[in-house]
């Protein structure tokens, strides 16, 4: 199957997922977010992508955590944990987080 079909399939699965999903770079910057993530966090796609760091909404994450985990993904990923997230309006909610290297 051509790569373009694989990319389209991934894009559709990602966008239509009911669970909020974000892709972050090695430094914790948001590089992609699905509709559910935007709705859950209260940000537009444009605000999330390229403008926020995961620590801006994950209240339990620090930049040191992100650097440690993403600096050595073979050792630290995949991982699952509970955290607290902050929406754009300042309200918070509990979140079950699953991370993996892509």
C-alpha positions, 0 to 999 in steps of 0.5 A: 500500500502506498505511503500516502494511503498509510498517512491518510489512514493514520490522519483519519484515525488520529482525528476521529479518535474520541480520546484526546491525543497530542503529539509532542516533540523531544522537547515537549512542544506540541506538534499535533493535536486532535479535535478531542484534545482541543475540545478537552483543553479548550484551545484551538488547534492553532493555539495548541500546535506550535504554541504550547509546551506539554507542561503548560497544561500537564500540572504534574510534568516538569521540563526536567521530566520531559527532557529525561523521558524524551531524551532516553525513550528506549528506557522510559517509554511506553509509560502510563500514569495519572496526572492533572491537566489544566484547561485554557480557562484555568479549570483542571481535570484528572487525566489518565496519560499514556505516552509512547515514542513514535 
